[in-house]
């Protein structure tokens, strides 16, 4: 909640500097590999090499962590998880995807609302407070970007952050 409050302030606490985002994303993602494997998920990375980005490195590592933590919590048993980083038109595009229970009533826009839990019965099972994706949205917006959730096909959820 403190992080969200700071992100909501007019004077952003972020300190943008150029940094090797390819290395930061790969290093952060690799720290999740053992956790993913312990839960039966293969973590697949596709990271464009050598990308430099001007932003807050700590916040962007937090964004990667939130997306991977969510994927590990909600992926179907044994389902692979993928994370990609690519050069965008004016920045970078970060995408995390995994197979999950199909939820036709799910409103992808609501996933980013504070305290939103799509399935109340899983709250005790997965832990958390429903603020991770709100923080992810704040980080993306603070980097003049967007983040969205989509179901490119039934049973797959994909989170894409476009950072400018």
Helices and strands as residue ranges (DSSP letters): H 2-8, E 17-20, H 21-30, H 33-38, E 43-47, E 52-55, H 57-74, E 81-87, E 92-99, G 108-112, G 120-122, H 123-126, H 132-142, E 146-150, E 156-163
